[in-house]
Amino acid sequence: MDKEREQWVARVLDSAEEVKGLHAPGHLFPRILESVQKGENEVVKLPLGQIRIALAAACILVLLNVGILLTAKRIAPTDSSNYIESYDLNLYK
């Protein structure tokens, strides 16, 4: 069994010798450096309509979160004594 395994490992390692490493094309890095040095950064301007929609969505989310927090504050008890009273310790005896 061990001999078969060793032979299999040897075959796998031998087959890996045929695999060639990947290399980036020679012109890629100089082009990247050139664009960085020139400062060719594109500024993407959003249309005013998209900005308005994003602001409206953010406002709606904030208002919903505040509403949920206020509702939960009114419904939930303010102290933990209600939880202790409802907890039955005799259950585990």
Secondary structure as UniProt FT lines:
FT   HELIX           2..16
FT   TURN            17..18
FT   TURN            26..27
FT   HELIX           28..38
FT   HELIX           48..75
FT   HELIX           81..86
FT   HELIX           89..92
//
